[in-house]
């Protein structure tokens, strides 16, 4: 790889890192061609951009991104490294976990999620358990709807007849 190609690669990585709040580092070495193609297809279906990078070039790109501290991720930059960029924090973790059921790889190395660094394979379960923004919004809406649903179901049931009777009694009493 020429110096010009390396600089081009670093520039592309800097742009990719600047434009994302979520990326994972994984080890895809020892995956055969079929498994690699399958992993790439799964990433594409999930909306995850995946690219294999040279560790030295990735480290240089990380150092050039202003305003973000990637230094906790540096120990993970060894061996074969694939960068998985996503807009949903737990999506790559779930993909890695599911894919590892069939193959031994990809091995989780590290993740950067909105200024937090997660390093080490033991962090994968934590990341799988993270809820996405849409999941959290759904939970909040469900919690907000719950009291209203309880009132409506109470009004539809026997309690509804009692409430209607009370309202009618109060109405007659005033009149």
Backbone torsions as a table, in degrees:
resi	resn	phi	psi	omega
1	UNK	NA	127.9	-178.9
2	UNK	-77.2	164.5	179.6
3	UNK	-60.8	-38.0	179.2
4	UNK	-64.4	-41.6	178.0
5	UNK	-65.2	-39.8	178.4
6	UNK	-63.4	-44.7	178.5
7	UNK	-62.3	-38.9	177.3
8	UNK	-63.6	-43.7	179.1
9	UNK	-63.2	-43.4	178.8
10	UNK	-62.3	-43.4	179.0
11	UNK	-60.7	-43.4	178.7
12	UNK	-64.0	-40.9	178.9
13	UNK	-66.2	-41.8	177.6
14	UNK	-58.9	-46.2	179.0
15	UNK	-61.0	-42.7	179.9
16	UNK	-63.8	-42.9	-178.5
17	UNK	-69.9	-35.5	178.6
18	UNK	-65.1	-32.6	-173.1
19	UNK	-93.9	10.4	179.4
20	UNK	-137.3	150.2	175.4
21	UNK	-105.5	-6.9	-174.0
22	UNK	-136.8	121.4	169.3
23	UNK	-151.7	152.1	-179.6
24	UNK	-119.0	149.6	172.9
25	UNK	-113.2	128.5	-179.2
26	UNK	-136.6	161.8	179.0
27	UNK	-106.5	114.4	-178.9
28	UNK	-107.8	11.7	-179.6
29	UNK	-64.0	155.3	179.6
30	UNK	69.2	7.0	170.4
31	UNK	-81.1	132.5	177.7
32	UNK	-74.9	175.7	-175.5
33	UNK	-60.4	-40.9	-179.5
34	UNK	-64.0	-45.7	-179.7
35	UNK	-66.3	-40.0	178.7
36	UNK	-62.8	-44.2	177.6
37	UNK	-62.7	-41.1	178.8
38	UNK	-63.2	-42.8	178.2
39	UNK	-62.7	-44.1	178.6
40	UNK	-62.0	-39.7	177.7
41	UNK	-63.5	-44.6	179.6
42	UNK	-62.9	-40.7	176.9
43	UNK	-62.0	-44.8	-179.4
44	UNK	-61.3	-45.3	179.2
45	UNK	-60.2	-36.2	-176.9
46	UNK	-86.3	-3.1	-179.5
47	UNK	78.2	26.9	179.8
48	UNK	-104.8	129.0	175.5
49	UNK	-88.5	128.2	-179.8
50	UNK	-125.4	134.5	174.9
51	UNK	-148.3	138.9	177.4
52	UNK	-83.9	134.7	-175.2
53	UNK	-131.7	161.6	171.8
54	UNK	-84.1	134.0	-176.6
55	UNK	-58.9	-42.1	-178.0
56	UNK	-64.7	-39.0	179.5
57	UNK	-69.7	-38.8	178.2
58	UNK	-65.0	-41.7	179.3
59	UNK	-62.9	-42.8	178.2
60	UNK	-62.7	-39.9	178.7
61	UNK	-65.0	-41.9	178.5
62	UNK	-61.8	-39.3	179.7
63	UNK	-66.9	-26.8	-177.6
64	UNK	-85.7	-14.7	179.3
65	UNK	-77.1	121.6	-177.7
66	UNK	-84.4	143.1	174.3
67	UNK	85.6	0.2	179.1
68	UNK	-130.4	140.2	-179.8
69	UNK	-107.6	104.2	179.1
70	UNK	-96.9	3.9	-173.6
71	UNK	-56.1	-33.4	176.9
72	UNK	-63.3	-18.3	-179.5
73	UNK	-84.7	-16.5	-174.2
74	UNK	-56.3	-39.2	178.8
75	UNK	-61.5	-22.3	179.7
76	UNK	-80.9	-7.9	-177.3
77	UNK	-86.2	74.4	175.1
78	UNK	-147.4	155.5	-177.7
79	UNK	68.2	-160.8	179.9
80	UNK	-75.8	130.9	-178.5
81	UNK	-129.0	129.8	172.5
82	UNK	-116.3	134.6	177.3
83	UNK	-97.9	128.7	178.7
84	UNK	-116.8	112.2	-177.4
85	UNK	-102.6	131.2	-176.2
86	UNK	-140.8	161.5	174.2
87	UNK	-98.8	-10.0	179.4
88	UNK	-115.0	126.0	-172.0
89	UNK	-60.0	-37.0	-174.8
90	UNK	-99.2	-5.1	-175.4
91	UNK	-62.6	-49.5	178.1
92	UNK	-62.7	-35.9	179.1
93	UNK	-62.5	-44.5	178.7
94	UNK	-64.8	-40.3	179.3
95	UNK	-63.8	-44.9	179.4
96	UNK	-61.3	-46.5	-178.5
97	UNK	-61.7	-46.9	-180.0
98	UNK	-65.1	-39.9	-177.9
99	UNK	-68.4	-33.0	-179.5
100	UNK	-69.6	-17.0	176.7
101	UNK	-66.1	-32.8	-178.4
102	UNK	-95.4	-36.3	-179.8
103	UNK	-123.6	165.1	177.8
104	UNK	-77.2	-20.2	-175.7
105	UNK	-119.1	166.6	4.0
106	UNK	-76.9	144.8	176.1
107	UNK	-89.2	133.1	178.3
108	UNK	-74.1	130.3	178.0
109	UNK	-107.6	-51.4	-176.1
110	UNK	-166.1	166.6	176.9
111	UNK	-147.9	149.9	174.0
112	UNK	-122.2	115.7	-178.7
113	UNK	-130.5	107.9	177.3
114	UNK	44.9	62.4	175.7
115	UNK	72.7	4.8	175.0
116	UNK	-110.0	138.0	179.7
117	UNK	-108.4	135.4	176.6
118	UNK	-122.7	117.8	-175.9
119	UNK	-123.7	133.2	176.2
120	UNK	108.0	146.7	-176.9
121	UNK	-60.4	-28.7	-178.7
122	UNK	-67.9	-14.4	179.8
123	UNK	-81.2	-12.8	-174.9
124	UNK	-59.7	-44.6	-179.6
125	UNK	-63.0	-37.3	177.0
126	UNK	-61.2	-43.7	-178.3
127	UNK	-70.7	-34.5	176.9
128	UNK	-63.3	-36.7	-177.2
129	UNK	-76.5	-15.0	178.4
130	UNK	-60.5	143.0	177.2
131	UNK	-97.3	142.2	177.6
132	UNK	-76.7	168.4	179.3
133	UNK	-58.0	-44.4	-179.1
134	UNK	-66.0	-37.0	177.5
135	UNK	-65.3	-40.8	177.9
136	UNK	-65.2	-41.9	177.7
137	UNK	-61.1	-42.5	177.7
138	UNK	-61.1	-41.7	178.0
139	UNK	-62.5	-43.7	-179.6
140	UNK	-64.2	-44.3	179.2
141	UNK	-62.1	-41.3	177.4
142	UNK	-61.2	-41.0	178.5
143	UNK	-67.1	-38.1	179.3
144	UNK	-69.3	-34.4	-178.1
145	UNK	-77.8	-24.4	-174.4
146	UNK	-55.7	-50.9	179.1
147	UNK	-61.3	-40.2	180.0
148	UNK	-64.6	-39.6	178.8
149	UNK	-65.3	-37.8	179.0
150	UNK	-64.2	-42.4	179.3
151	UNK	-64.3	-45.4	-178.9
152	UNK	-63.2	-44.5	-180.0
153	UNK	-66.9	-34.4	177.2
154	UNK	-66.1	-40.1	179.5
155	UNK	-67.9	-31.2	179.9
156	UNK	-76.1	-28.0	-176.5
157	UNK	-87.0	-158.0	-179.4
158	UNK	-61.3	-34.7	179.5
159	UNK	-62.5	-31.6	178.7
160	UNK	-63.3	-38.9	178.0
161	UNK	-65.2	-39.3	179.6
162	UNK	-65.8	-43.2	179.5
163	UNK	-63.2	-43.4	179.7
164	UNK	-62.7	-40.1	178.2
165	UNK	-64.0	-41.7	178.3
166	UNK	-64.0	-44.0	179.4
167	UNK	-62.1	-42.6	-179.5
168	UNK	-65.3	-40.7	179.3
169	UNK	-64.2	-41.8	178.4
170	UNK	-65.0	-37.5	179.6
171	UNK	-65.0	-43.9	-179.5
172	UNK	-68.3	-34.5	-178.5
173	UNK	-65.7	-38.1	179.4
174	UNK	-70.9	-32.6	-173.6
175	UNK	-85.3	NA	NA
